[in-house]
Amino acid sequence: MLFINNDEVQKVLTMEDTLRVIEEGHRELARGDLAGRPRVDVYTENADPEKFHRWGTMEGSSKALQRFAIRMKSDIVNWPVHYGIRVEDKYCVQPGLYCGLIFLFSTEDGAPLAIINDGHLQHMRVAALYGLGAKYLARKDASVVGMLGSGGMARTHLEAFACVRKIRRAKVFSPTREHREQYAKEMEQKLGIEMVPCDSAEEAVQGVDILAACSNAKEPIVHARMIEPGMHLTQVSREFAADVYPKLDVCIGGGPASQVVEGAGIDDSQGFPTYLAGSVEALERAKGPARPRESKNKSFRGRLMPLIDLIAGKARGRLKNEEITASSGVKVGGEDSVKGLQFVTVGSLVYDRAKEAGLGREVPTEWFLQTIRD
């Protein structure tokens, strides 16, 4: 059994391969040969009234790969206001440290195969999902990206877009000038495209073909006034304002979700099941006013389709260049049921590549086995 850290993941995982295996995973899901459970969160009230513990899991199993993966994360979360916008901050043990792990198993004999740090893989798999959304919905001649955010997600998203479209220029806005300028310098060197740091979100999205919101904002930063005909939109943290949805002609979304968890069920408007050990009122005070879920947003009148139907050729995406399309992190018409798919496909790829390269730290498999039947 291997323990594979983020540096080792980065050495073996390319964006091209991440896009490929997630696309293949969707095809397997369409055939009924892959099962995935959407994310479930469990919150526990903390002694500090401004903070909560959040445990999140999602899982997937692949017949073709003969692998099962569960991704687990343990965070202390709070929701401060920065630059007038409520954002989500999180850590494990102390600020700057995080605990997210992917546990990979063989479905041939049940053996534990690997524990993988999820940090770099998480950024890659999310970006690849939205890269596939752009592949199937963005205009074929899309070449300019507007990026809101300059963190790790913004880096992998731009890389994914560059894999599926001939991107020649990207504009970026982040509230901290130093961050957006550093991002622009780094991505220009990495991708060889023109990068333009901007002083406002409005400037960054003007005249772009793909508008990507990659922030930790918990309230809208993308508004209808920013949207232009022909754009393709993405979000990772529910950054779309309610007035964006009536402007969408096509949106990737939908998908079934069903699971039972004991505990006080709450809706934290993230688009996946959430449960709470503690006071709902305390959580509402810490997080601020809740936003309505997109699945209840009756203003969306466009065409909604799962990504698997686009990949399998069962649905038609963009019909006209002037249509406005979106692949958003929270699905307008249902739960996101493919996150587990991403971890089993990408996690398996990382494990195989790490073994081939002699990377990873060997951990005795017998530590995880026992003679007592449960």
KEKE-3310 file (N, C-alpha, C; in steps of 0.2 Angstrom, whole numbers, plus 5000, padded with zeros to 4 digits):
npx = (5004:5002:5007:5003:5009:5006:5016:5021:5009:5008:5019:5016:5003:4995:4985:4980:4978:4970:4958:4955:4953:4942:4933:4932:4927:4914:4908:4908:4900:4888:4885:4881:4891:4898:4898:4893:4893:4886:4893:4892:4890:4894:4891:4897:4894:4905:4915:4919:4909:4909:4914:4914:4915:4918:4914:4917:4912:4914:4911:4916:4915:4922:4919:4927:4939:4941:4942:4939:4935:4936:4934:4939:4937:4942:4938:4940:4928:4924:4915:4920:4919:4927:4934:4921:4913:4906:4915:4922:4933:4944:4953:4964:4969:4978:4978:4982:4985:4978:4967:4964:4960:4961:4956:4960:4954:4955:4943:4943:4949:4947:4957:4966:4974:4980:4983:4980:4985:4974:4975:4982:4976:4963:4961:4964:4955:4943:4945:4946:4933:4926:4933:4929:4916:4917:4923:4912:4902:4906:4909:4917:4927:4931:4942:4947:4948:4940:4944:4939:4947:4962:4968:4973:4963:4960:4971:4972:4960:4962:4972:4965:4955:4964:4968:4957:4952:4959:4966:4971:4972:4970:4961:4962:4955:4957:4954:4966:4979:4993:4991:4984:4993:5004:4998:4995:5008:5014:5005:5006:5019:5018:5008:5010:5002:4994:4992:4982:4981:4968:4959:4946:4931:4922:4930:4938:4929:4924:4921:4925:4926:4925:4919:4925:4922:4932:4932:4932:4920:4905:4894:4885:4896:4896:4886:4871:4873:4886:4886:4888:4882:4885:4894:4902:4900:4907:4907:4913:4910:4897:4895:4886:4874:4856:4850:4857:4853:4841:4846:4853:4855:4858:4863:4874:4869:4858:4855:4854:4853:4854:4854:4855:4857:4860:4855:4853:4845:4850:4849:4861:4862:4871:4869:4871:4868:4867:4871:4869:4876:4871:4866:4855:4852:4864:4873:4868:4870:4883:4886:4879:4866:4856:4856:4845:4843:4849:4841:4828:4826:4816:4818:4826:4825:4831:4839:4842:4855:4863:4881:4885:4876:4879:4893:4890:4883:4870:4863:4861:4872:4877:4868:4868:4880:4877:4871:4870:4880:4882:4892:4890:4896:4886:4872:4859:4847:4847:4856:4874:4881:4893:4905:4911:4915:4925:4935:4938:4943:4953:4961:4964:4972:4983:4988:4992:5002:5011:5016:5022:5033:5040:5036:5030:5026:5029:5017:5013:5002:4995:4993:4980:4972:4962:4958:4946:4929:4918)
npy = (4994:5011:5028:5043:5059:5077:5083:5072:5068:5079:5077:5066:5068:5075:5089:5085:5071:5070:5076:5067:5054:5057:5060:5048:5041:5047:5041:5028:5029:5032:5020:5012:5006:5012:5018:5032:5042:5057:5072:5072:5082:5084:5094:5100:5109:5120:5125:5138:5151:5156:5146:5130:5112:5103:5089:5080:5069:5059:5047:5034:5020:5010:4998:4995:4999:4992:4997:5006:5022:5033:5050:5060:5073:5085:5099:5114:5127:5144:5159:5173:5191:5198:5212:5217:5205:5190:5176:5159:5153:5140:5127:5114:5109:5120:5137:5137:5124:5109:5095:5083:5068:5054:5038:5023:5008:4991:4983:4970:4961:4968:4974:4987:5000:5013:5029:5045:5062:5075:5088:5094:5085:5088:5101:5099:5089:5096:5107:5100:5095:5107:5110:5101:5104:5116:5111:5105:5115:5128:5141:5136:5144:5150:5160:5169:5172:5176:5178:5177:5177:5171:5160:5143:5135:5144:5143:5130:5129:5138:5132:5120:5125:5129:5117:5113:5122:5135:5145:5162:5173:5180:5188:5194:5196:5199:5203:5207:5216:5211:5198:5195:5200:5192:5180:5182:5184:5171:5162:5167:5163:5149:5145:5152:5162:5178:5188:5198:5208:5214:5229:5228:5217:5219:5224:5213:5204:5209:5207:5194:5176:5165:5165:5163:5159:5158:5158:5160:5165:5167:5173:5182:5186:5187:5194:5198:5209:5208:5199:5193:5190:5174:5170:5157:5151:5148:5142:5139:5141:5144:5157:5164:5177:5178:5184:5180:5168:5168:5172:5162:5150:5137:5124:5114:5101:5093:5076:5061:5059:5051:5047:5041:5048:5048:5061:5078:5085:5098:5112:5119:5126:5123:5113:5100:5086:5090:5089:5091:5093:5100:5118:5124:5138:5144:5140:5147:5160:5161:5159:5168:5175:5163:5157:5154:5138:5133:5124:5127:5138:5146:5155:5150:5146:5139:5126:5111:5099:5084:5081:5069:5065:5074:5070:5057:5059:5060:5072:5088:5102:5118:5128:5139:5152:5164:5160:5158:5149:5137:5129:5124:5124:5120:5111:5117:5109:5098:5087:5085:5071:5066:5068:5058:5049:5056:5055:5042:5039:5048:5046:5033:5033:5041:5033:5022:5028:5033:5021:5015:5024:5023:5031:5037:5032:5017:5008:4996:4984:4976:4983:4988:4978:4965:4951:4950:4948:4960)
npz = (5000:4997:5002:4995:4992:4989:4982:4974:4968:4959:4951:4943:4937:4924:4916:4904:4905:4916:4911:4901:4908:4917:4907:4901:4912:4913:4902:4906:4917:4910:4904:4914:4922:4932:4948:4958:4973:4978:4986:5004:5018:5035:5049:5064:5079:5086:5101:5099:5094:5081:5073:5065:5064:5050:5041:5026:5013:4998:4986:4974:4962:4950:4938:4926:4930:4941:4954:4970:4977:4991:4996:5009:5020:5033:5041:5050:5049:5045:5041:5037:5033:5019:5010:5009:5005:5009:5013:5013:5025:5030:5039:5046:5061:5062:5055:5038:5037:5031:5030:5019:5011:5000:4999:4992:4985:4980:4970:4967:4976:4988:4994:5002:4993:4992:5000:4997:4997:4995:4989:4977:4968:4969:4965:4951:4947:4948:4940:4928:4926:4923:4912:4903:4902:4895:4884:4878:4877:4876:4863:4848:4843:4854:4863:4873:4890:4905:4921:4938:4952:4959:4964:4968:4961:4951:4943:4939:4932:4921:4914:4911:4902:4892:4887:4880:4871:4860:4868:4869:4876:4893:4905:4922:4938:4955:4972:4979:4973:4972:4971:4959:4950:4952:4948:4935:4929:4932:4925:4912:4909:4910:4901:4890:4885:4882:4897:4907:4921:4930:4937:4941:4943:4933:4923:4920:4915:4903:4886:4885:4881:4889:4905:4921:4937:4951:4965:4984:4988:4996:4992:4978:4965:4951:4940:4931:4923:4918:4909:4892:4875:4869:4878:4889:4905:4921:4938:4954:4968:4970:4964:4955:4953:4956:4946:4935:4930:4922:4910:4905:4892:4890:4901:4910:4921:4933:4937:4948:4965:4980:4997:5014:5029:5047:5058:5061:5047:5036:5025:5017:5006:4996:4987:4990:5001:5018:5035:5053:5069:5082:5084:5073:5072:5077:5067:5056:5061:5060:5047:5040:5030:5022:5005:4992:4985:4968:4962:4966:4959:4949:4939:4929:4912:4902:4893:4901:4905:4908:4910:4906:4896:4886:4883:4879:4868:4868:4870:4863:4864:4863:4852:4844:4841:4848:4860:4878:4889:4902:4914:4930:4947:4956:4953:4943:4941:4950:4961:4962:4955:4951:4958:4965:4955:4949:4958:4959:4946:4943:4955:4953:4942:4946:4956:4949:4940:4950:4956:4944:4943:4954:4965:4981:4998:5005:5015:5027:5022:5030:5042:5040:5040:5048:5060:5065:5062:5055)
capx = (5000:5006:5005:5006:5008:5004:5021:5021:5003:5010:5024:5013:4996:4994:4979:4977:4976:4964:4952:4954:4950:4936:4928:4930:4922:4907:4905:4907:4893:4882:4884:4879:4897:4901:4893:4896:4889:4887:4896:4888:4893:4891:4893:4897:4895:4911:4915:4919:4902:4910:4917:4911:4919:4914:4917:4914:4914:4911:4914:4914:4917:4922:4919:4932:4946:4941:4944:4934:4938:4932:4937:4937:4940:4940:4939:4936:4926:4920:4913:4921:4918:4933:4932:4914:4910:4907:4919:4923:4939:4945:4959:4964:4973:4979:4977:4987:4985:4972:4967:4959:4963:4958:4957:4959:4954:4954:4937:4945:4950:4945:4963:4968:4979:4983:4980:4982:4983:4969:4975:4983:4971:4956:4961:4965:4949:4937:4946:4945:4926:4924:4936:4925:4910:4919:4924:4906:4897:4909:4910:4923:4932:4932:4950:4948:4945:4940:4945:4938:4950:4969:4971:4975:4958:4960:4977:4971:4955:4965:4976:4960:4952:4969:4968:4951:4951:4965:4966:4976:4972:4966:4961:4961:4954:4957:4954:4973:4983:4999:4989:4982:4999:5008:4995:4996:5015:5015:5001:5009:5025:5017:5004:5012:4997:4994:4989:4980:4978:4963:4957:4939:4928:4919:4935:4940:4925:4922:4923:4928:4922:4923:4920:4926:4923:4936:4934:4929:4915:4899:4888:4886:4901:4894:4879:4868:4876:4892:4885:4887:4880:4890:4898:4902:4901:4908:4908:4915:4908:4890:4896:4881:4868:4850:4848:4861:4850:4836:4850:4856:4851:4860:4866:4875:4866:4854:4858:4851:4856:4850:4857:4852:4862:4857:4857:4848:4846:4849:4850:4866:4862:4877:4868:4872:4865:4871:4869:4872:4876:4872:4861:4854:4853:4871:4876:4865:4873:4890:4887:4876:4859:4856:4854:4840:4846:4847:4836:4822:4826:4811:4819:4830:4821:4835:4839:4847:4857:4869:4887:4886:4872:4883:4898:4888:4880:4862:4860:4864:4873:4876:4865:4870:4885:4875:4868:4874:4880:4886:4893:4891:4898:4880:4868:4852:4841:4848:4862:4880:4882:4899:4911:4914:4918:4931:4941:4940:4946:4959:4965:4967:4978:4989:4991:4996:5008:5016:5019:5027:5038:5043:5035:5025:5029:5026:5014:5011:4995:4993:4991:4973:4968:4961:4956:4939:4924:4914)
capy = (5000:5017:5035:5047:5066:5081:5084:5066:5068:5084:5074:5061:5070:5081:5091:5081:5065:5071:5077:5060:5049:5060:5060:5041:5039:5048:5036:5022:5030:5032:5013:5009:5002:5016:5021:5037:5045:5064:5074:5073:5086:5084:5100:5100:5115:5121:5129:5145:5151:5158:5141:5123:5107:5100:5082:5079:5063:5057:5041:5031:5014:5008:4991:4995:5000:4988:5002:5011:5028:5038:5056:5062:5080:5087:5106:5119:5132:5150:5163:5181:5196:5201:5216:5217:5199:5185:5171:5154:5151:5134:5124:5108:5110:5127:5140:5136:5117:5106:5087:5079:5061:5049:5031:5019:5001:4986:4979:4963:4957:4972:4977:4995:5001:5019:5035:5050:5069:5077:5095:5095:5081:5091:5107:5096:5086:5101:5111:5096:5094:5113:5110:5097:5108:5121:5107:5103:5120:5134:5142:5133:5149:5154:5161:5174:5170:5181:5174:5180:5173:5170:5155:5136:5133:5148:5141:5124:5130:5141:5126:5115:5129:5129:5111:5111:5128:5139:5152:5167:5179:5179:5193:5191:5200:5197:5209:5209:5217:5207:5191:5195:5201:5186:5175:5184:5182:5164:5159:5169:5159:5142:5143:5156:5167:5185:5189:5205:5209:5220:5232:5226:5211:5221:5225:5206:5199:5212:5205:5187:5171:5160:5168:5158:5162:5153:5161:5157:5169:5164:5177:5183:5191:5187:5197:5198:5215:5206:5193:5195:5185:5169:5168:5151:5153:5142:5144:5134:5142:5148:5165:5167:5180:5175:5187:5177:5162:5169:5174:5156:5146:5130:5123:5107:5100:5087:5070:5059:5059:5048:5044:5042:5050:5050:5067:5084:5087:5105:5114:5125:5129:5121:5108:5093:5085:5092:5087:5096:5091:5107:5122:5127:5145:5145:5140:5153:5166:5161:5159:5173:5174:5158:5159:5149:5134:5134:5119:5130:5145:5146:5159:5147:5143:5136:5118:5108:5092:5081:5081:5062:5065:5077:5066:5051:5061:5059:5078:5093:5108:5125:5127:5145:5156:5169:5157:5159:5142:5137:5123:5127:5119:5118:5110:5120:5105:5093:5086:5083:5064:5063:5069:5051:5047:5060:5053:5035:5039:5051:5043:5026:5035:5043:5027:5018:5031:5033:5014:5014:5029:5022:5036:5036:5029:5011:5007:4989:4983:4972:4988:4990:4971:4962:4944:4950:4949:4965)
capz = (5000:4996:5004:4990:4994:4984:4977:4970:4963:4954:4946:4938:4935:4919:4914:4898:4907:4920:4906:4898:4912:4919:4902:4901:4918:4912:4897:4910:4920:4905:4902:4920:4925:4937:4953:4962:4978:4979:4993:5010:5023:5042:5053:5072:5082:5090:5106:5096:5091:5074:5069:5065:5061:5044:5038:5020:5010:4992:4984:4967:4961:4943:4935:4922:4934:4947:4960:4973:4981:4995:4997:5015:5022:5040:5041:5054:5044:5047:5036:5038:5027:5016:5005:5008:5002:5014:5010:5017:5027:5033:5041:5050:5067:5062:5049:5033:5036:5028:5030:5014:5009:4996:5001:4986:4986:4974:4970:4965:4983:4993:4997:5002:4989:4993:5003:4993:4998:4989:4988:4970:4964:4970:4960:4944:4945:4947:4933:4922:4925:4920:4906:4899:4901:4890:4878:4875:4877:4874:4856:4845:4842:4861:4864:4878:4897:4911:4927:4944:4957:4957:4968:4965:4956:4945:4939:4935:4927:4915:4911:4908:4896:4886:4884:4875:4866:4858:4872:4867:4881:4899:4910:4929:4944:4962:4976:4981:4967:4971:4969:4952:4946:4952:4944:4928:4927:4932:4920:4905:4908:4910:4895:4884:4882:4885:4903:4908:4927:4930:4943:4944:4940:4927:4918:4919:4911:4897:4880:4885:4878:4894:4911:4926:4944:4955:4972:4989:4990:4998:4989:4971:4962:4944:4939:4924:4919:4916:4904:4885:4871:4867:4884:4893:4912:4926:4945:4959:4974:4969:4963:4951:4956:4954:4939:4929:4927:4916:4904:4902:4887:4891:4907:4912:4927:4934:4940:4954:4972:4986:5002:5020:5035:5053:5061:5059:5041:5035:5018:5017:4999:4992:4982:4992:5007:5023:5041:5058:5076:5085:5083:5066:5073:5078:5060:5052:5063:5058:5040:5037:5027:5017:4999:4989:4980:4961:4960:4967:4955:4944:4933:4923:4907:4897:4892:4906:4903:4912:4906:4903:4890:4881:4881:4876:4861:4869:4870:4860:4868:4860:4845:4841:4844:4853:4866:4884:4892:4909:4918:4936:4952:4959:4947:4943:4942:4954:4964:4958:4957:4948:4961:4967:4948:4948:4963:4957:4940:4944:4960:4950:4937:4951:4960:4944:4938:4955:4956:4939:4944:4961:4970:4986:5004:5007:5021:5027:5021:5036:5047:5039:5040:5055:5060:5068:5057:5058)
cpx = (5004:5003:5008:5004:5007:5010:5022:5015:5005:5015:5021:5006:4997:4987:4976:4975:4970:4958:4950:4950:4943:4931:4926:4926:4915:4904:4904:4900:4887:4880:4881:4885:4901:4896:4896:4891:4891:4890:4890:4892:4890:4895:4893:4898:4901:4910:4915:4913:4903:4913:4913:4916:4915:4918:4913:4916:4911:4914:4912:4918:4917:4923:4925:4939:4947:4944:4938:4938:4933:4936:4935:4940:4938:4943:4936:4935:4923:4919:4914:4919:4925:4931:4925:4910:4911:4910:4920:4931:4939:4952:4958:4970:4975:4979:4983:4988:4979:4973:4961:4963:4958:4960:4955:4959:4953:4947:4937:4945:4949:4951:4964:4974:4983:4979:4984:4980:4979:4970:4976:4978:4965:4956:4961:4958:4943:4938:4945:4937:4924:4927:4932:4918:4911:4920:4917:4901:4900:4910:4917:4928:4933:4940:4952:4944:4945:4939:4944:4941:4957:4972:4973:4970:4958:4966:4975:4965:4957:4968:4971:4957:4957:4970:4962:4949:4958:4965:4972:4977:4968:4967:4959:4960:4954:4958:4961:4977:4989:4997:4988:4988:5003:5005:4996:5003:5016:5011:5004:5015:5023:5013:5006:5007:4997:4990:4988:4977:4974:4961:4950:4936:4925:4924:4937:4936:4922:4925:4926:4923:4920:4924:4920:4927:4926:4938:4931:4923:4909:4893:4890:4892:4900:4887:4877:4871:4882:4892:4884:4885:4886:4895:4897:4904:4902:4908:4910:4912:4901:4891:4891:4876:4862:4848:4852:4857:4845:4840:4853:4852:4852:4864:4867:4872:4862:4858:4855:4855:4852:4854:4854:4857:4858:4859:4852:4850:4845:4851:4855:4866:4868:4875:4869:4870:4870:4868:4872:4871:4877:4866:4861:4855:4860:4875:4874:4868:4880:4891:4884:4869:4860:4854:4850:4845:4844:4841:4829:4821:4822:4813:4823:4825:4824:4834:4844:4848:4863:4875:4888:4882:4876:4889:4896:4884:4872:4859:4864:4866:4872:4873:4867:4876:4883:4872:4873:4874:4883:4887:4895:4892:4892:4875:4861:4846:4842:4855:4868:4882:4888:4905:4915:4918:4924:4937:4943:4944:4953:4964:4968:4973:4984:4992:4995:5003:5013:5020:5024:5033:5042:5042:5030:5029:5025:5023:5012:5004:4991:4990:4983:4969:4967:4958:4949:4934:4919:4906)
cpy = (5006:5024:5039:5055:5070:5082:5078:5066:5073:5081:5069:5063:5076:5082:5087:5074:5065:5072:5070:5055:5051:5059:5052:5038:5041:5043:5030:5023:5029:5024:5009:5005:5006:5019:5027:5040:5052:5066:5075:5077:5085:5090:5098:5106:5115:5125:5136:5146:5153:5152:5134:5118:5104:5094:5081:5073:5063:5051:5038:5024:5012:5001:4991:4995:4995:4991:5005:5016:5031:5044:5059:5069:5082:5094:5109:5125:5138:5154:5171:5185:5199:5206:5217:5211:5194:5179:5165:5153:5144:5132:5118:5109:5117:5131:5139:5128:5114:5098:5085:5073:5057:5042:5027:5012:4997:4983:4972:4959:4962:4976:4984:4996:5008:5024:5041:5057:5071:5084:5096:5091:5085:5097:5104:5093:5091:5105:5107:5095:5101:5113:5106:5100:5113:5117:5106:5109:5127:5135:5139:5138:5153:5154:5166:5172:5176:5177:5179:5176:5172:5164:5148:5134:5138:5146:5135:5125:5133:5136:5121:5119:5129:5123:5109:5117:5131:5145:5156:5172:5178:5185:5191:5197:5197:5203:5212:5210:5213:5200:5190:5196:5195:5180:5176:5182:5175:5160:5160:5164:5152:5140:5147:5160:5173:5185:5196:5205:5215:5222:5231:5220:5213:5221:5218:5202:5203:5209:5198:5182:5166:5165:5163:5161:5156:5156:5157:5161:5165:5168:5180:5188:5191:5189:5198:5204:5213:5201:5196:5189:5180:5167:5161:5153:5147:5146:5138:5135:5146:5155:5168:5171:5177:5178:5184:5171:5163:5171:5167:5152:5139:5129:5116:5106:5094:5082:5068:5059:5056:5045:5045:5043:5051:5057:5072:5086:5095:5106:5120:5128:5128:5116:5101:5092:5087:5091:5091:5092:5097:5111:5125:5135:5147:5145:5145:5159:5167:5161:5165:5171:5168:5160:5153:5145:5135:5130:5122:5137:5144:5150:5156:5144:5140:5129:5116:5101:5090:5081:5074:5062:5069:5073:5060:5052:5060:5066:5083:5099:5114:5124:5133:5149:5161:5166:5158:5152:5143:5130:5125:5122:5116:5117:5113:5115:5099:5092:5084:5076:5062:5065:5063:5048:5050:5057:5046:5035:5042:5048:5036:5028:5037:5037:5023:5021:5032:5026:5013:5019:5028:5027:5034:5032:5023:5010:5000:4988:4980:4977:4989:4984:4969:4955:4944:4952:4955:4963)
cpz = (5000:4999:4999:4992:4988:4979:4972:4965:4957:4949:4941:4935:4930:4918:4909:4900:4912:4916:4903:4902:4915:4913:4901:4906:4917:4907:4901:4914:4916:4904:4908:4924:4930:4942:4957:4967:4979:4986:4998:5015:5030:5046:5060:5075:5087:5096:5105:5092:5083:5070:5070:5062:5055:5041:5032:5017:5003:4990:4977:4966:4953:4942:4931:4925:4939:4953:4963:4977:4985:4996:5004:5017:5029:5040:5047:5049:5048:5041:5037:5032:5025:5010:5003:5006:5008:5010:5015:5019:5031:5035:5045:5055:5068:5056:5044:5032:5035:5029:5025:5011:5005:4997:4995:4988:4980:4975:4968:4972:4989:4996:4997:4998:4990:4997:5000:4996:4993:4987:4980:4966:4964:4965:4953:4942:4944:4941:4927:4921:4921:4913:4901:4897:4895:4883:4874:4874:4875:4866:4854:4844:4849:4862:4870:4885:4901:4917:4933:4950:4954:4961:4964:4960:4950:4940:4935:4930:4921:4911:4907:4901:4890:4883:4879:4870:4865:4862:4870:4872:4887:4903:4917:4934:4950:4966:4978:4974:4966:4969:4962:4948:4946:4948:4937:4925:4927:4926:4913:4904:4907:4903:4889:4881:4885:4891:4905:4915:4927:4937:4945:4940:4934:4921:4915:4914:4904:4891:4880:4883:4884:4901:4917:4933:4948:4961:4978:4992:4991:4996:4982:4970:4954:4943:4932:4920:4916:4910:4897:4881:4869:4872:4886:4900:4916:4933:4949:4966:4974:4969:4959:4955:4953:4947:4933:4926:4922:4910:4901:4897:4888:4897:4908:4919:4928:4937:4947:4960:4977:4991:5009:5026:5041:5055:5058:5052:5040:5028:5019:5011:4995:4987:4983:4999:5013:5030:5047:5065:5080:5083:5076:5067:5074:5071:5056:5054:5060:5051:5036:5034:5022:5011:4996:4985:4973:4959:4961:4963:4949:4938:4928:4919:4901:4897:4897:4904:4907:4907:4902:4896:4884:4878:4877:4869:4862:4869:4866:4864:4865:4853:4841:4844:4849:4859:4872:4887:4898:4911:4925:4942:4956:4954:4948:4944:4946:4957:4959:4960:4954:4952:4963:4960:4947:4952:4961:4951:4940:4949:4957:4946:4941:4954:4955:4942:4944:4956:4951:4940:4950:4966:4975:4992:5005:5014:5022:5027:5027:5042:5046:5039:5047:5054:5063:5063:5059:5056)
residu = (MET:LEU:PHE:ILE:ASN:ASN:ASP:GLU:VAL:GLN:LYS:VAL:LEU:THR:MET:GLU:ASP:THR:LEU:ARG:VAL:ILE:GLU:GLU:GLY:HIS:ARG:GLU:LEU:ALA:ARG:GLY:ASP:LEU:ALA:GLY:ARG:PRO:ARG:VAL:ASP:VAL:TYR:THR:GLU:ASN:ALA:ASP:PRO:GLU:LYS:PHE:HIS:ARG:TRP:GLY:THR:MET:GLU:GLY:SER:SER:LYS:ALA:LEU:GLN:ARG:PHE:ALA:ILE:ARG:MET:LYS:SER:ASP:ILE:VAL:ASN:TRP:PRO:VAL:HIS:TYR:GLY:ILE:ARG:VAL:GLU:ASP:LYS:TYR:CYS:VAL:GLN:PRO:GLY:LEU:TYR:CYS:GLY:LEU:ILE:PHE:LEU:PHE:SER:THR:GLU:ASP:GLY:ALA:PRO:LEU:ALA:ILE:ILE:ASN:ASP:GLY:HIS:LEU:GLN:HIS:MET:ARG:VAL:ALA:ALA:LEU:TYR:GLY:LEU:GLY:ALA:LYS:TYR:LEU:ALA:ARG:LYS:ASP:ALA:SER:VAL:VAL:GLY:MET:LEU:GLY:SER:GLY:GLY:MET:ALA:ARG:THR:HIS:LEU:GLU:ALA:PHE:ALA:CYS:VAL:ARG:LYS:ILE:ARG:ARG:ALA:LYS:VAL:PHE:SER:PRO:THR:ARG:GLU:HIS:ARG:GLU:GLN:TYR:ALA:LYS:GLU:MET:GLU:GLN:LYS:LEU:GLY:ILE:GLU:MET:VAL:PRO:CYS:ASP:SER:ALA:GLU:GLU:ALA:VAL:GLN:GLY:VAL:ASP:ILE:LEU:ALA:ALA:CYS:SER:ASN:ALA:LYS:GLU:PRO:ILE:VAL:HIS:ALA:ARG:MET:ILE:GLU:PRO:GLY:MET:HIS:LEU:THR:GLN:VAL:SER:ARG:GLU:PHE:ALA:ALA:ASP:VAL:TYR:PRO:LYS:LEU:ASP:VAL:CYS:ILE:GLY:GLY:GLY:PRO:ALA:SER:GLN:VAL:VAL:GLU:GLY:ALA:GLY:ILE:ASP:ASP:SER:GLN:GLY:PHE:PRO:THR:TYR:LEU:ALA:GLY:SER:VAL:GLU:ALA:LEU:GLU:ARG:ALA:LYS:GLY:PRO:ALA:ARG:PRO:ARG:GLU:SER:LYS:ASN:LYS:SER:PHE:ARG:GLY:ARG:LEU:MET:PRO:LEU:ILE:ASP:LEU:ILE:ALA:GLY:LYS:ALA:ARG:GLY:ARG:LEU:LYS:ASN:GLU:GLU:ILE:THR:ALA:SER:SER:GLY:VAL:LYS:VAL:GLY:GLY:GLU:ASP:SER:VAL:LYS:GLY:LEU:GLN:PHE:VAL:THR:VAL:GLY:SER:LEU:VAL:TYR:ASP:ARG:ALA:LYS:GLU:ALA:GLY:LEU:GLY:ARG:GLU:VAL:PRO:THR:GLU:TRP:PHE:LEU:GLN:THR:ILE:ARG:ASP)
# end
